[in-house]
Amino acid sequence: MDIAEVAKRSGVPASTLRFYEEKGLINSVGRQGLRRVFGADILERLALIALGRAAGLSLDEIAPMVGGNGSPNIDRELLTKKADELDGTIKKLIAMRDGLRHAAVCSAPSHMECPKFRRLLGLAGC
């Protein structure tokens, strides 16, 4: 499948595909004229990369897991660590959501007088 078809089917721009190839995340199998050609597994590899990015992994963290031999080599310890980080982020986001909902209906004369709103300011990290 040439680079234009991969870009169309995956939604990943050709420039990103070239960048991924430079980083060793994907490999072309040849050329068709001036266009790179990729193997049949390219869409699956791009899906693995997208999943890693959605989970918050860097490309440097993803690279060893997609493997150069075409077979994924998943780092389970790294995935567990990332899942724990996501748990922390989810807890903060839930607290933020609940605080915003409270602030929207709070009867305090000023939001700055509301203890829940003051805790929300603390979550903002400033």
C-alpha angles and dihedrals in degrees: 000000000000124000094258092055092046090050091049096047097041100036089230112130117243090241089058091048090054090048091050089051091051089051091050095245093121135015131213116222096212144308136284102203104311095336124098116240122212132201127252093265095060096100091051091049091049089050089053090050091048091049091051092048091048088053090053099256119147121236088249089057092046097047098075091045097056089053128211093245094065094255120103117243102197116201100220094187091055091047091052091050091049091048089053090050089050090052089056092048092049091052091051092047092050091051090048092050092048091047092051091050090050093048090052091061102024114137095204113124088239129016088229088065093054114096092208091052090048089054088050089056088054091054089055087068099226 
